[in-house]
């Protein structure tokens, strides 16, 4: 299948909102020539016929309308004349009241009828103008349709003839037939895409002209309607005017996407032609070489496949076999097929067979080429592919899917699915084609392996049982969306989702809504898997309460679920299928034009549930599904305009801009804010409570009981606990100068609650800067409520510096006072610090952070701190500590300001509180009060801290000395100046310059010495280490093994003699009686553990000995190899001497008693010895 797509939107930091993929679903299905495409093309042809007849009938009715109006007007005048006859004025009836009542009624009725007649008078020119624009487009469609039908019939004929060729036909002729078929297929593809492209143009033209027709009628009757139906007209005219604005925006949007549409069409056509190009290798058309092994010789790793197969079957009219075309698929462990209905206007399905039930083999007995047999326990069907590559691909995918299911670890459910047989989901969509194989493969009731009965749902009987409910709430409200594909049964398919469970396996329901597969889910799952961290981990099973009611649709909805949302929920499930999480229901839905960037607008619909937001986009055949968690959004803004409402959804990183034409933007905004705020709560509400809240918002807005809802923002929904102040306290205290020292005071452009979460949220590390030393890790702990009503948490943090343990810091955080989004008083205590250097100083640190609200939703933050000396008598000697801590507090105040400023920038300008909660976390609260931890943890300040203090002290001493020298120098200068000793000053200046030059030279020399030492040290540290290795041989091991293992104890003592008799180490082959040897349980357990360790050491020693024996054998083999190699070398030397030296005629007369003869004989004996050794090893 072709996977061409168009990406739209702009990427963001996380890529979760603005980036999505537009899929040209119609072009894809057209290129595949799928059953969905053929059914949709035939159904839309019927629709064009009906629209043409409707326009003709409408035109004829308008032309006959004046005659009907004239007849009504004549009847009305006659009635009004008879209402006040002249004889009533002759005295029997009261003239002042009764006759006056009749006259008044006649006058008003005449005026009313005249206004009604004027309102219903339609100018035929309006209809004629619409017909003049639509008729040429329909005529052009007729031409394209005729061409398409001709190409389709020709292609079907050529394909049937090509596949019916016998296996004995010459492969070269088959290759020529394939080339001819390819030409016909290209023509058919081109005509199909042309017709589909014209479908889009014709649909846009009809939308534009029909909206224009309605607007023209309303404009011409505006005066009449305003005069007679003032209230109703204003509401309806606003609606019609907004639809006109939608039509204008949709026209502009279509013009901008027209170029993309043409490019997508060309791309799909080109890629399809390339994929269907026949092979030019004649061997690919030879069937004699096909066997079970060659069928697996293909590089195919896919576990899913879709495509056409020809199925061998027969009909009741003839016993001759016929071959019918079926769309087959393998997906998620099952094999199934889709086919056109007998009317060829919708898609049906057969049973789905588990791949583990299917045995696939090559059908070598068939006369046709590329056939294979699919066999189950009770079914055998013959299928044919178009090419050899397709045949191999089907075989390989079957094998890959079986292997995947059998090899998966957690595949129980998948194994069960792949081992069963399943009927069509809905009985109305089961195959009704009357052939033997179709009847064999289609059942509405199946008995499973475990005996359970699986039946198809009966949609017709279900609707009949609940006819009243469906007529009122469901049937005429579906579809409220534009599905990706439209067939004759698209409406019934969508309604069937109220009965059938969602599945990722293609079904007839999917085929009549989406096509051969749900294309949107393919790319939606890709998006979700790439950002799995965004998936909400809420337990969705809580979304279905135990007291849920069963409504007249087939889904169990929560209590008080609005009937108006039922059809929208069903349509959401039809579009998103298995992507809809369990326990989720559509709580809000609205139509929109989505603007992913400044150049594009895309038509679609949004569905909001408790945990997710689902977007469905469909524009000119480009379709996309988008799903994101509700937690991604932080705020919603709505701007009402005369033409449309602008809705802006702010996420953590970007914004979605939408235009709403028919849905009330303010109502949508408030409902979305309610759902967003619910997710930000500590304990989010479930579906039932959310439904009641949404209905309350709608009622309040409709009744206009309060104006506060119009300005409602995110601060109306409590997100953290509120703590009341003590009754005695009447003011919010900001000045704590009597208790601590104020080190900073800053204003931030964000609400206090947002800063509160930035400081103390579960994910915040802002207050880490208040740690006196760097902690090894930060412990996140929940808060607990004290008896006074404040929140508090205690924890101990280990502290170290450069790997040295400094002890533990006991920390206590306490939210003393809190008024929600107004005032927060936070006290941060740190445990004892002990400084000991000649003298000892013990102290604690306390911080106080006060966050207060000021005008304009801004906050002012006060940072207080102080040092508590635990021993008052040591306050004087602890003064250096106070000086150091004083500078530390200033530094921490500066760092806190920097971090809060960065946090404010990160929070942004929209949805500040909710975004702060998402970024920095909520405040986790423990259910029970925690006992106060022991605050005796103490950090002993080591040499490093002493160095810091000494450096600070030395700094102040040097500063004091330099200040004194400066004062003395100035006094001396003034004195010398007063006595005018110029020469003395010049001499002193010269001496000073010389001394300075000497000092500078010495300092420079020392600097470069240190620089070189530093460079050498760095090179030594960064240099690659020299790796040493040691070889260990068998002789060394024997020495280690043979070494004695005497215990270093007095072996002659009686105590040790008794130990030797009972020791399990020295008596390892004897049983140990633990109760007799050890008196207490603790010693007995220790002895058992020692024996266990001893046994483990023995096992390890055995494993090592096995490895050593293997190494010994390998070493012996090496020795033998060396010996044999050396023997071969010696043997070659002997051969050379024998053939070239000893056989020399000059040496034949040599006497054996000579030294030369003796040497030759010795050499010959040596060579004989080498030969015998070689013969013993069979080396020759």
C-alpha positions, 0 to 999 in steps of 0.5 A, spaced: 500 500 500 502 506 498 504 511 504 504 517 501 502 523 506 502 530 507 505 533 513 502 540 516 503 544 522 509 547 525 513 543 530 514 545 537 519 543 543 515 537 544 512 536 538 505 534 541 500 539 539 502 543 532 505 537 528 500 532 525 500 528 518 494 529 513 493 523 509 490 523 502 485 517 504 481 517 498 487 517 493 490 512 497 484 507 497 483 509 489 490 507 488 488 501 491 482 500 487 479 497 494 472 495 495 471 501 499 473 506 493 468 502 488 462 502 493 463 509 495 464 511 487 457 507 486 454 511 492 456 518 490 454 516 483 447 515 486 447 521 490 449 526 484 443 523 480 439 524 486 441 531 487 440 533 480 433 530 480 432 534 487 435 541 483 430 540 478 424 538 482 426 545 486 426 549 480 419 546 478 416 547 484 419 555 485 416 556 478 409 553 480 409 557 486 406 563 484 400 559 482 399 556 488 400 563 492 395 566 487 390 561 489 392 561 497 391 569 496 384 568 493 382 563 498 384 568 504 381 574 501 374 570 500 375 568 508 376 575 510 370 577 506 366 572 509 369 574 516 365 581 517 359 580 512 355 587 511 348 584 514 352 584 521 351 592 521 343 591 521 343 591 529 342 584 532 350 584 534 353 589 538 356 594 534 361 597 539 364 591 541 363 585 537 363 588 530 369 591 532 372 585 534 371 582 527 373 588 524 380 588 528 381 581 527 380 581 519 385 587 518 390 583 522 389 577 519 389 580 512 396 584 514 399 577 517 397 573 510 400 578 506 406 578 510 406 571 509 405 571 502 411 575 501 415 571 505 414 565 501 415 568 494 421 566 491 424 569 485 426 563 480 432 567 478 435 565 485 434 557 483 436 558 476 443 562 478 444 556 482 442 551 477 447 555 472 453 554 476 452 546 478 449 543 471 456 544 468 459 541 473 455 535 473 455 534 466 463 534 467 462 529 472 458 525 467 463 525 462 468 523 467 464 517 470 462 514 463 470 514 462 471 511 469 466 506 467 469 504 461 476 504 464 474 499 469 470 494 465 476 494 460 481 493 466 476 488 470 476 484 463 484 484 462 485 482 469 480 476 469 483 474 462 490 475 464 489 471 471 485 465 467 492 464 463 494 456 464 501 455 467 503 451 460 503 458 457 509 461 454 512 465 459 514 470 454 507 471 452 505 472 459 510 477 460 507 481 454 500 480 457 502 483 463 505 489 460 498 490 456 495 489 463 499 494 466 497 499 460 490 498 462 491 499 469 495 506 468 489 508 464 484 506 469 488 509 475 488 516 471 481 516 470 479 514 477 483 519 480 480 524 475 473 522 477 475 523 485 478 530 484 472 532 481 468 529 486 472 534 491 470 540 486 463 538 485 462 537 493 465 544 494 461 547 489 455 544 491 456 547 498 458 554 496 452 555 491 447 552 496 449 556 502 449 562 497 442 560 495 439 560 502 443 566 504 439 570 498 432 567 500 433 570 507 436 577 504 430 578 500 425 576 505 429 580 511 424 586 511 418 581 512 421 576 517 423 582 521 417 585 521 413 578 523 418 574 526 422 579 530 425 574 535 426 568 531 429 571 525 434 575 529 437 568 532 436 564 525 439 570 521 445 570 525 446 563 524 445 563 517 450 569 516 455 565 520 454 559 515 455 564 510 462 566 513 464 559 514 462 558 506 467 564 505 472 561 509 472 554 507 472 557 499 479 560 501 481 554 505 480 550 499 483 554 494 490 554 498 489 547 499 488 546 491 495 545 489 497 540 495 491 536 492 494 536 485 501 534 488 498 529 492 494 526 486 500 526 482 504 523 487 500 517 489 499 516 481 506 516 480 508 511 486 502 507 484 504 506 477 511 504 480 509 499 484 505 496 479 510 496 474 511 488 471 517 485 472 522 484 465 525 478 468 522 472 464 524 467 470 519 471 474 513 468 470 516 461 470 511 456 474 515 450 474 521 453 479 516 454 484 516 450 490 516 450 498 523 453 499 523 458 493 516 461 496 520 463 502 526 466 498 523 473 499 526 479 504 519 480 507 519 482 514 512 485 515 507 481 519 501 485 516 498 485 509 492 487 505 491 486 498 486 483 492 486 475 492 482 471 487 478 466 490 476 459 487 468 458 488 462 456 484 455 458 484 448 455 484 447 456 477 453 452 474 458 447 477 463 450 473 468 454 478 468 461 478 474 466 480 471 472 484 475 478 487 476 479 494 480 484 498 484 480 503 488 482 509 492 479 515 493 483 521 493 482 529 493 474 528 487 473 523 486 472 516 479 475 513 476 478 507 472 484 505 468 484 498 463 489 495 455 487 496 451 485 491 448 492 490 456 494 489 454 500 494 457 498 500 462 493 503 461 486 507 465 482 510 466 474 511 469 470 518 476 472 520 480 466 521 486 465 526 492 464 523 494 459 527 488 455 524 490 456 517 495 451 513 498 455 507 501 451 501 502 451 494 496 449 490 501 445 484 495 442 482 491 448 479 491 450 472 492 457 474 498 460 476 500 463 483 495 459 487 495 457 494 491 453 498 488 455 505 486 450 509 483 449 516 479 444 520 473 444 516 474 449 510 479 449 504 479 455 500 483 456 493 486 463 492 490 466 487 495 472 487 497 476 481 504 475 481 510 471 483 512 476 488 505 477 491 505 469 492 511 469 496 509 475 500 503 472 502 506 466 504 512 470 508 507 474 512 503 468 514 509 465 517 512 471 520 505 472 524 505 465 526 512 466 528 511 473 532 505 470 536 508 463 538 515 467 540 512 473 544 512 472 552 506 475 554 501 473 548 496 469 551 490 473 549 494 474 542 495 466 542 487 465 543 485 470 538 490 467 533 487 460 534 479 462 533 474 463 528 470 469 529 463 471 525 462 478 522 461 484 528 454 486 525 449 481 521 447 486 517 454 487 514 455 479 513 457 477 506 451 475 502 454 474 495 451 467 493 457 463 492 459 456 495 466 459 498 463 465 501 457 461 504 463 457 507 467 463 510 461 466 512 457 465 519 453 469 524 454 464 529 460 460 531 462 455 537 469 457 539 474 452 541 472 453 549 465 452 547 463 459 547 458 461 542 460 467 538 454 471 534 454 477 530 450 483 533 443 484 530 443 491 528 436 492 525 432 488 531 436 492 536 434 499 533 427 496 532 427 494 540 429 502 541 426 505 535 423 511 539 429 513 542 433 512 535 428 516 532 429 522 537 436 522 539 440 518 534 438 516 527 437 523 524 443 526 528 448 521 525 452 523 521 454 530 524 461 529 521 464 528 514 466 521 514 473 519 510 469 515 506 461 515 504 457 509 502 450 507 502 451 504 509 456 509 512 450 511 517 448 504 519 456 503 520 457 509 525 450 507 529 453 500 529 459 502 533 454 503 539 453 495 539 460 493 536 466 493 541 472 497 538 478 493 534 484 494 530 482 489 525 479 491 519 471 490 519 466 492 514 464 497 519 471 500 518 471 499 510 464 503 510 467 509 514 475 509 513 476 505 507 480 498 507 484 500 514 483 506 519 488 510 516 488 515 522 490 510 527 496 508 523 499 515 524 496 516 531 499 510 534 506 512 531 505 519 534 503 516 541 509 511 541 514 517 540 512 521 546 509 515 550 511 520 556 505 524 555 500 518 555 495 519 562 496 514 567 489 515 570 485 508 572 480 509 567 476 503 570 473 508 575 470 512 569 464 507 569 461 507 576 457 502 578 450 505 578 451 507 571 445 507 567 444 503 560 441 508 555 437 506 549 444 506 545 448 500 546 453 503 551 453 503 558 453 511 559 454 514 566 448 517 570 445 523 567 449 523 561 445 527 556 442 524 550 444 529 545 451 527 546 450 520 545 450 520 537 457 525 538 460 519 542 458 514 537 461 518 532 467 519 536 468 511 537 467 510 529 472 515 528 477 513 533 475 506 534 481 503 539 484 509 540 478 511 545 480 509 552 476 505 556 471 509 561 471 515 556 465 518 554 464 524 549 463 530 554 464 536 549 464 536 542 464 542 537 465 544 530 471 548 528 476 551 523 483 549 526 489 554 524 495 550 525 499 556 522 498 562 519 497 559 512 492 554 513 485 553 516 483 545 516 476 543 517 474 538 523 471 537 529 473 536 537 471 531 542 473 532 549 473 527 554 475 526 562 482 525 560 483 526 553 482 531 547 481 528 540 481 532 534 478 529 527 480 533 521 477 532 514 479 537 508 478 536 501 480 528 502 486 530 507 484 526 513 488 526 520 486 524 527 490 527 533 489 525 540 492 529 546 492 528 554 487 534 557 493 535 562 497 538 556 492 544 556 493 550 561 488 555 559 482 557 554 481 564 551 475 566 547 474 572 543 466 573 540 466 576 533 460 577 529 462 572 523 465 567 528 468 566 535 475 565 536 477 560 541 485 559 543 487 553 547 494 554 550 498 548 552 504 548 556 509 550 549 504 553 544 497 555 542 491 552 538 487 557 534 480 555 532 474 559 529 467 557 531 461 558 527 455 555 529 458 553 536 457 558 542 465 560 543 464 562 550 460 556 552 465 551 549 471 555 553 467 555 560 466 547 559 473 546 556 476 550 562 472 546 567 475 539 564 482 542 564 481 545 571 479 538 573 485 534 571 489 539 575 485 538 581 488 533 587 483 528 586 479 529 579 472 528 579 469 522 575 464 522 569 458 523 573 460 529 577 463 532 570 457 531 567 453 535 572 458 540 572 457 541 565 450 541 565 450 546 570 455 551 566 450 550 560 444 552 564 447 558 568 449 561 561 442 560 558 439 563 564 444 568 565 443 568 572 450 571 573 455 575 569 461 572 573 461 566 569 462 570 563 469 572 566 470 566 569 478 564 569 482 558 571 482 561 578 475 559 580 477 552 581 480 550 587 487 546 586 490 546 593 487 546 600 485 553 603 487 554 610 484 559 614 487 564 619 486 564 626 480 567 629 485 572 633 489 574 627 485 579 623 491 582 618 496 578 613 502 579 616 508 581 611 513 584 616 517 579 620 523 584 621 522 583 629 524 576 628 528 575 622 532 580 617 529 581 610 534 580 605 530 581 598 523 583 596 521 582 589 515 583 585 513 578 579 508 578 574 504 572 576 499 570 581 501 567 588 498 560 587 503 559 581 509 562 585 507 557 591 507 551 586 514 553 583 516 554 590 513 547 593 511 543 588 512 536 588 517 537 581 520 543 584 527 544 586 527 551 587 528 551 594 534 547 593 538 553 593 537 554 601 541 548 603 547 550 606 551 544 603 550 540 597 545 534 598 547 527 595 539 527 593 533 530 594 527 526 598 520 528 595 515 527 601 508 528 602 505 534 606 501 532 612 496 537 616 498 539 623 493 540 629 493 547 628 491 546 621 497 548 617 501 543 612 508 541 614 513 536 612 520 533 615 525 529 612 533 528 613 537 529 607 544 526 607 550 531 605 557 530 602 562 534 599 567 531 594 565 524 596 566 526 604 560 524 608 558 531 612 552 528 616 545 529 615 541 535 615 534 535 618 529 539 614 522 542 616 518 546 612 511 549 614 506 553 611 504 557 617 498 561 614 495 560 607 489 564 604 488 561 597 491 565 591 492 571 596 497 570 601 502 564 603 507 564 609 512 559 609 517 557 614 523 553 612 528 550 618 534 547 618 537 542 623 544 543 627 550 545 624 557 544 628 563 548 627 569 546 631 576 549 630 579 551 637 572 553 639 565 550 638 560 554 635 553 550 634 547 554 630 541 553 626 538 556 620 531 559 619 528 561 612 521 565 611 518 566 605 512 570 604 508 571 598 503 576 597 498 578 592 498 585 589 494 589 584 494 586 577 494 579 579 502 580 581 505 577 587 510 580 592 515 575 595 519 577 601 525 573 603 527 573 611 533 569 614 536 568 620 542 564 624 540 561 631 546 560 636 544 555 640 549 557 646 548 564 648 555 564 651 558 563 644 555 568 641 561 573 641 566 567 638 561 565 633 561 572 630 565 570 624 559 564 622 554 570 622 558 574 618 559 568 613 551 566 613 549 573 612 553 573 606 550 566 604 543 569 605 544 575 600 547 570 595 541 565 596 536 571 596 539 573 589 539 565 587 532 565 589 530 571 585 533 568 579 530 562 579 523 565 580 524 569 574 526 563 570 519 560 573 515 566 571 518 566 564 517 558 563 509 559 566 508 564 561 502 569 560 496 564 559 493 559 564 499 561 569 496 557 575 494 550 571 501 551 567 505 552 574 501 545 577 503 541 571 510 544 571 512 544 578 507 539 581 501 539 586 502 538 593 502 531 595 498 530 602 498 524 606 492 522 609 494 521 616 499 525 621 506 524 620 510 524 627 515 529 628 522 526 626 528 526 631 531 533 629 538 531 632 541 530 625 547 534 625 552 537 620 559 537 622 563 543 618 569 540 616 576 543 613 573 545 607 568 550 611 573 552 615 578 554 609 572 558 607 571 562 614 578 563 614 578 566 607 573 570 609 576 572 615 583 574 612 579 578 607 576 582 612 583 583 615 587 584 609 581 589 607 582 593 614 590 593 613 590 596 606 585 601 609 590 603 614 595 603 609 591 607 604 590 612 610 597 613 612 599 613 605 595 619 604 597 623 610 604 622 608 603 624 602 600 631 604 606 632 609 611 631 604 607 635 599 607 641 604 614 641 605 615 641 598 621 636 598 620 634 590 627 631 589 625 626 595 619 624 592 622 623 585 627 619 588 622 615 592 618 614 586 624 611 582 626 606 588 618 604 588 619 603 580 625 599 581 622 594 587 616 593 583 619 591 577 623 586 581 617 584 584 613 583 577 619 579 574 619 574 580 611 573 580 611 572 572 617 567 573 613 563 579 606 564 575 609 560 569 613 555 573 606 553 576 603 554 569 608 548 566 607 544 572 599 544 571 600 543 564 604 537 566 599 534 571 594 535 566 597 531 561 599 526 566 592 525 568 589 525 561 594 520 558 592 513 556 593 508 562 598 503 561 595 496 561 599 490 564 598 483 563 600 477 566 600 470 563 599 464 568 601 457 566 599 450 569 606 449 573 604 456 577 597 453 578 600 446 581 604 451 586 597 454 588 593 448 589 599 444 592 600 449 598 598 448 605 591 451 608 593 451 615 589 455 619 593 460 623 591 458 630 594 453 635 593 446 633 596 443 639 590 445 643 585 441 646 579 446 644 582 446 637 582 438 637 575 438 639 573 443 633 577 439 628 572 433 630 566 437 629 568 442 623 564 441 617 570 444 613 575 439 616 569 433 616 565 435 609 563 428 608 559 427 615 553 430 617 552 436 622 548 436 628 547 443 629 543 442 636 548 439 639 554 443 637 551 450 638 547 452 644 543 458 642 539 460 635 544 466 633 550 462 633 547 456 630 544 461 624 551 464 623 554 456 622 549 455 617 550 461 613 558 459 614 556 452 611 552 455 606 558 459 603 563 453 604 558 449 599 558 455 594 565 456 594 566 448 593 561 449 587 565 455 584 572 451 585 569 445 581 567 450 576 574 453 576 577 446 576 573 444 570 575 450 566 582 449 568 582 442 565 579 445 559 585 449 559 590 444 560 587 440 554 588 446 550 595 447 552 596 439 551 593 440 544 598 446 542 604 442 544 602 436 540 601 441 534 608 444 535 611 437 535 607 435 529 609 442 525 617 441 527 617 434 525 614 436 518 620 441 518 625 436 520 622 431 515 622 436 509 630 437 511 631 429 511 628 429 504 632 435 501 639 431 504 637 425 501 635 427 494 640 432 493 646 431 498 647 423 500 645 421 493 651 425 490 655 420 486 661 423 489 659 421 496 658 413 494 665 411 495 666 414 502 668 409 507 663 408 513 669 408 517 671 415 515 668 421 519 664 423 513 661 416 513 660 416 520 656 423 520 652 421 514 650 414 517 648 418 523 644 423 519 640 417 516 639 414 522 636 421 525 632 421 518 629 414 519 627 416 526 623 422 524 620 418 519 618 413 524 615 418 528 611 421 522 608 414 521 606 413 528 602 420 527 599 418 520 602 425 518 605 422 511 
